[in-house]
């Protein structure tokens, strides 16, 4: 368990985007049904970076939360 606490401490020292990448990677390789695809991971990282940039630049299009839930209710009654 001492090793895990060291790993966790090191992970928490990473910048937020690297922590997210590490978390995604660990989840991907932990899922026994799917294999790890570095190309797909890279594409997702690019997509996420573009979305974050749009949010920072205030160019992202948002959807009101009520609309999101209404859409979910329609799709999954």
Backbone bond lengths (Angstrom), bond angles and torsions (degrees), N, CA, C in turn:
res aa  C-N    CA-C-N  psi(-1)  N-CA   C-N-CA  omega(-1)  CA-C   N-CA-C  phi
1 X - - - 1.443 - - 1.522 111.19 -
2 X 1.326 117.04 -26.70 1.451 120.86 179.21 1.524 111.01 -62.77
3 X 1.328 116.04 -37.68 1.470 120.45 178.15 1.526 109.77 -63.04
4 X 1.340 116.87 -43.47 1.463 120.71 -179.19 1.522 111.30 -62.25
5 X 1.332 117.92 -40.44 1.457 119.03 -179.58 1.528 110.24 -65.90
6 X 1.327 116.94 -34.97 1.463 120.56 176.29 1.517 111.58 -66.98
7 X 1.319 116.38 -41.53 1.464 121.13 178.22 1.530 109.73 -63.92
8 X 1.331 115.97 -45.22 1.465 120.17 179.45 1.525 110.62 -62.17
9 X 1.325 116.86 -43.31 1.470 120.38 179.05 1.534 110.32 -60.71
10 X 1.325 116.20 -44.86 1.458 120.09 178.93 1.527 111.54 -62.86
11 X 1.326 115.90 -40.81 1.467 120.12 -179.76 1.519 110.74 -64.08
12 X 1.329 117.13 -38.23 1.465 120.18 -179.42 1.525 112.71 -68.89
13 X 1.320 116.72 -18.51 1.466 120.62 177.98 1.525 112.40 -83.18
14 X 1.328 116.75 -10.42 1.465 120.51 178.44 1.519 110.13 -71.52
15 X 1.341 117.02 153.79 1.460 119.56 172.44 1.535 109.10 -62.15
16 X 1.330 117.91 153.58 1.469 120.81 -175.80 1.519 114.82 -51.67
17 X 1.323 118.72 -42.81 1.467 119.82 -178.04 1.530 111.66 -66.57
18 X 1.326 117.20 -33.61 1.461 119.88 177.44 1.521 111.12 -73.47
19 X 1.346 117.46 -35.04 1.470 120.16 175.45 1.525 109.98 -62.19
20 X 1.349 116.18 -42.27 1.461 119.42 178.74 1.525 111.15 -64.01
21 X 1.324 116.21 -41.81 1.468 119.72 177.78 1.519 110.88 -61.30
22 X 1.325 116.53 -42.98 1.465 120.42 178.50 1.520 110.89 -63.30
23 X 1.329 116.78 -43.44 1.467 120.26 179.58 1.519 110.73 -62.22
24 X 1.337 116.96 -43.94 1.473 120.16 178.79 1.526 110.62 -62.05
25 X 1.318 115.55 -43.86 1.458 119.80 179.97 1.524 110.75 -60.12
26 X 1.337 116.90 -47.15 1.465 120.50 -179.34 1.521 111.62 -62.84
27 X 1.320 116.39 -39.47 1.464 119.12 177.21 1.524 111.07 -66.28
28 X 1.320 116.52 -41.60 1.465 120.25 179.66 1.522 111.90 -61.18
29 X 1.317 116.77 -46.73 1.465 118.71 -176.53 1.523 111.80 -77.75
30 X 1.324 117.73 -16.28 1.460 121.09 178.65 1.516 112.28 -82.36
31 X 1.324 117.13 -20.36 1.458 121.90 -178.59 1.517 108.60 -80.02
32 X 1.319 116.26 110.43 1.458 120.98 -176.86 1.515 113.96 -68.14
33 X 1.341 118.19 -16.57 1.461 120.66 -176.27 1.517 112.91 -85.09
34 X 1.305 117.39 -24.66 1.461 119.81 -178.36 1.511 109.78 -122.74
35 X 1.303 115.06 148.23 1.450 120.09 177.07 1.514 110.74 -90.62
36 X 1.287 116.03 165.34 1.457 121.59 178.53 1.514 108.85 -83.90
37 X 1.300 116.48 126.25 1.455 122.44 179.41 1.524 108.31 -120.58
38 X 1.343 118.05 103.86 1.458 119.85 -177.26 1.530 113.07 -61.09
39 X 1.324 118.00 -30.02 1.468 119.96 178.66 1.524 110.88 -67.66
40 X 1.325 116.12 -41.91 1.459 119.70 178.26 1.519 109.99 -66.32
41 X 1.313 116.87 -40.73 1.455 120.97 178.60 1.527 110.58 -61.14
42 X 1.309 116.75 -42.96 1.466 121.11 179.09 1.529 110.62 -64.31
43 X 1.320 117.21 -40.07 1.467 120.64 178.56 1.527 110.80 -64.32
44 X 1.341 116.98 -41.35 1.464 119.88 177.72 1.521 111.06 -64.88
45 X 1.320 117.09 -40.71 1.466 120.35 178.71 1.525 110.76 -60.76
46 X 1.321 116.50 -41.19 1.465 120.85 177.87 1.523 110.56 -64.32
47 X 1.324 116.86 -44.55 1.465 121.24 178.86 1.529 110.76 -60.90
48 X 1.307 116.32 -45.72 1.466 120.67 179.88 1.522 110.72 -63.03
49 X 1.327 116.82 -43.07 1.465 120.51 178.94 1.529 111.22 -61.43
50 X 1.333 116.63 -41.50 1.462 120.20 178.71 1.518 110.90 -64.38
51 X 1.322 117.31 -40.83 1.465 120.33 -179.96 1.527 111.11 -66.88
52 X 1.327 116.74 -41.37 1.467 120.09 178.02 1.523 110.09 -62.42
53 X 1.315 116.61 -41.39 1.468 120.73 179.28 1.529 110.91 -62.70
54 X 1.325 117.39 -40.87 1.469 120.57 177.38 1.526 111.13 -62.79
55 X 1.327 116.08 -38.91 1.467 119.32 178.04 1.525 109.65 -65.08
56 X 1.304 116.70 -45.16 1.471 120.80 -179.64 1.528 111.62 -63.76
57 X 1.323 117.08 -35.71 1.469 121.51 -179.39 1.517 112.61 -85.39
58 X 1.317 116.36 -0.95 1.465 122.40 -178.89 1.532 111.89 61.05
59 X 1.340 115.94 35.14 1.462 120.47 177.39 1.528 111.73 -112.52
60 X 1.333 116.49 1.22 1.467 120.68 179.03 1.523 109.53 -72.50
61 X 1.316 115.27 142.08 1.464 120.65 175.81 1.515 107.45 -93.71
62 X 1.317 115.95 124.99 1.457 119.12 -178.68 1.525 110.56 -107.60
63 X 1.315 114.39 162.63 1.462 122.16 178.56 1.528 106.49 -123.18
64 X 1.324 117.33 130.90 1.462 118.56 178.22 1.528 111.32 -57.24
65 X 1.323 116.00 142.14 1.455 121.47 -177.15 1.523 112.02 -55.39
66 X 1.322 117.19 -38.41 1.467 120.47 179.46 1.526 110.84 -60.22
67 X 1.333 116.66 -39.03 1.465 120.72 178.44 1.529 111.53 -67.17
68 X 1.324 116.09 -38.23 1.459 120.39 178.92 1.528 109.47 -61.46
69 X 1.345 116.01 -48.22 1.458 119.23 -179.23 1.528 111.64 -66.64
70 X 1.317 117.27 -37.53 1.474 120.20 178.07 1.525 109.72 -62.45
71 X 1.328 117.04 -42.02 1.461 120.84 178.60 1.521 110.85 -63.44
72 X 1.341 116.43 -43.06 1.463 119.72 177.62 1.522 111.55 -62.21
73 X 1.339 116.49 -40.81 1.465 120.41 179.18 1.533 110.87 -62.87
74 X 1.333 117.36 -37.29 1.462 120.72 177.83 1.523 111.53 -68.57
75 X 1.335 115.98 -41.60 1.460 120.55 -176.77 1.522 112.82 -75.41
76 X 1.330 115.95 -33.67 1.460 120.49 -176.05 1.516 109.73 -130.51
77 X 1.352 116.15 75.54 1.470 119.15 -176.72 1.523 113.49 -64.73
